[in-house]
Amino acid sequence: VQLQASGGGLVQAGGSLRLSCAASGRTLSTYVMGWFRQAPGKEREFVAATNWSGSSTLYADSVKGRFTISSDAKNTLYLQMNSLKVEDTAVYYCVARRGSTYDYWGQGTQVTVSS
């Protein structure tokens, strides 16, 4: 599985951004897809996850109600981020797993939220 994330940038607090992740590989429909992030000086943390059909989603408490994870038939994963806060500033990673651990990671895209 190969993952290519894009869509990061600089936005003011309260604004919105949409991240995209182009996924390629065999049997993608069998993978759980998600997003992690890592802020400066902090450990990577889980943000959100979904199956490809979108019938099952999971969010970190810190983003619930503000972020939405989704996917489309062209093997692209999205993270719609609304009401962004300064503390959302981080490098965001697109990830995939078939077992219990996220074995596949994209290259990361920087999101910076200014006050």
Secondary structure, DSSP 8 states (H G I E B T S, - for coil): -EEEEE--EEEETT--EEEEEEEESTTGGGSEEEEEEE-TTS--EEEEEEETTSS-EEE-TTTTTTEEEEE-TTSEEEEEE-S--GGG-EEEEEEEESSSS--EE---EEEEEE-
